[in-house]
Amino acid sequence: MAAHCVHELWMRGEMSITMERALERLWRCDGATLPEWLPMRYIDWLPRAYEIALGFRSSGKGRSNIYLVLLDYRDRRREAYGVYVGMSKYSPADRFDQHKAGIRAAGSVLKRGLEVLTGPVLHLQSIRRADAARIEVELAGALAEAGLIVQGGH
């Protein structure tokens, strides 16, 4: 329940310092029971990512998944974080682990990947491959148009 409360405050634009403290406390106190869709760190553009991703739908069920990976640019850019957009037949968590292990890895995820951002694309799991291929490209473009640093989205 605490994760849902923190997430709701985040989506409503609560101050970043409040959110960072709440996330830190939540993960420290009860990290093992938190849902996978709650990020481990504060990202100011997460509400925009949800809003944009909700604009995409699949026409049917399938075996492909859209996933987002948080990228760390704190050493190179003014904007601290970016996002990688991908599609896979594997679960987002499994595909992230493959990237980090160097298996068919995108360089940006291998070097800068911090965590999977599950929440914005929960509705884009187990979708048709043709839809996933289209959504991957269009979602990457929409996120970039919104001002996010975007990698992937082939």
N, C-alpha and C positions, 0 to 999 in steps of 0.2 A: 504494500500500500504506500509506503514511503517513496518508493521509486516513482509511482504514478503522481504523487503530490509534487515531487521535485520536478518531474517532467512537465507537469501542468504549469508550474511557475515559470519554467524555462520558456515554454511556448507563449506565455503571456508577457514576456519581456522583462522579467525580474532582473535587477542589477547583477552584473557579472560577478562581483565579489561575493554576493550572497549565494549565487549559484555554485561558484567554485568551492566555497566552504561546505555547502550542502552536499555536493557530489563527493568531496573528499571524506566527509564524515560518513556518508552512506556506504561508500566502498570500503572504508576502514572497518566499520562496525559490522557490516553484513554482506560483504561482497559476494560470497558464495551463493546467496539466495536471490540476488538481484537478477531481473530479466536481462537477456542478452541485448535487447534493443536500447538499453540505457547506456549512453557513452560514459567512458571513464573520466573524461575531462570536459570542461566548458568550451563550446564552439559557438561563437556569436551568430553565425549564419545558419545554424541548424534549423530554426523555424522556417527560414526561406527554403531550405532543402526539402523539408516536409511538404510545404505548399507546392513547390514545383513538381516533386515526384508524384503527388496525388493527382496531377493532371494527366498521368499516363495509365492506360488500362490495357489488359490483354483481352483478346477475343475468346480465349478458352484455356483450359488446363493443358499442361504439358510437363516437361522435365527440365526446363531451363529456369535459371534464377538470375535476377539482376542484383548486383551488389555494389556497395560503396565502401571505399577504404579511406580513412582519414590519413592525410599526408602531412608530414612535419616539415615546414619551411622556415622555422624560427631562425635558422642560421643563414638564410639567404635573402629573404624578402620581408617587406614591411608587413604583409599579411602572413600571420603565423601558420595558418593551416590551409591546405588544399584538399581536393577529393579526387580519387580515382574511380571511374565508372567502368564496370565490367559485367560480363555475363558468363555463366558457366552451368554445366549440368551438375556440378558439385554444390553443396551448401555454401553460403557465403563464408562461414567460419572455416570450413575445410579448404576452400579455394584460397583464402587468406594465408592459411598455414602452408599451402603449396607455394604461393608466391614467396613467402619468407624463407622457405627451404630451397628456393632456386628452381623449382619445378615449373617450367613454362612461365617463368616470372617476368613481370613487367619491371623494368629497372626502377621506376619511381616507387613501386610498392616494396620491392626488395630493399631499397635504400632508405626510403622515407615513410613507409607504412607503419602506422601506430596501432590502429584497431579498425574493425569492421563497424560501419554505421548501419546497423540493421533496421532501425526504426523507420526511416523515410521510405524504405522499399519493401516493407513486410508484405504489402499487397501485390508485389511483383515477383513472388516466389511460385515455383511450379507452374510456369506459363509456357505457351507454345514457343518453340525455337524461333520461328519467323517473327513473332511479336517481340521476343527478347532482343533479337538482332536490331530491329527497328528502334525499340525503346532505348537500347544502350546508346545509340548514336544521337537520338533526339534528346534524351535526358542530359547527356554530356553537353550538348549545345545549349540547352536551356539553362543549365547551371552556370555555364561560362557567360552567357548573356546576362545573368543576374550578378555577375562580378566575381564569381568564385574562381579560384585557380583550379583548372580541371585537367586531368590526365586520363588516358584511356578513351573509351567511347569509340572504338574502331568501327 
